Amino acid sequence: MCFGSPKAPSVVYQGPSQEEINAQNASLDQYRTQMAEQQKLFQGQLQGQIDSANKESERLRIQLDQESAAAAAQAAKDEVAAKQQSAIQQQVGSYAVTATQSEAPTTAQTTAAVTKKEKPKSNLKISAAALPTAAGTGLNIGV
């Protein structure tokens, strides 16, 4: 029984329509535009932060230079004053120092021997002989 010759199946590719392709392209163009705007905004903000940080850094550098110059000038003054003081001491000689003994202060604290704290006597007495040994009293192991 032959029903004829076999035929290969026909494969037809159906992709998206031209309208769908145009919609996707429009969406991609809109995405690119939005990303470019966001990137431009971000770059502007970042550059602003960098500029303000550079200004602050320059201000701090100038302040440091001023403080360093002031410290150097003060050190030079101190050195000149120390040399003058040394010259004066050499001319005058060393100062004599005397010491005297004075009375001990009257508010001095003294220590005393530690005494034990008095505690009240306990009146609780436990006696093992107070209970009779029988079943049901005390600890009954193996009874």
C-alpha angles and dihedrals in degrees: 000000000000121000097186136283119316117251127209115248115257115238116205119187114212113185129177117307123254089255091057091048091050091049091051092048091050090050091050091049090051090049091050091050092050092047091050091051092048092047091049091050092047092049090051092051092046092049089050091053091048091050093050091047090051091050091049091047091051091048091051091048091053091047091050091050090051093048091047091051091048091049091049091050091049091049090052091050091048091050092051090047091049091051091050091048090050091051091050092050091050090052097045099037129223121319120245115238124201130186129206131193118236134191121282113258115264094223094065115137120233131198129230133196114279114249124205116253114250111241125193115255116254116241097194113108124182117196125185090205093059094084124061115238107245140128110293097025127097121344112335110189118175096357 
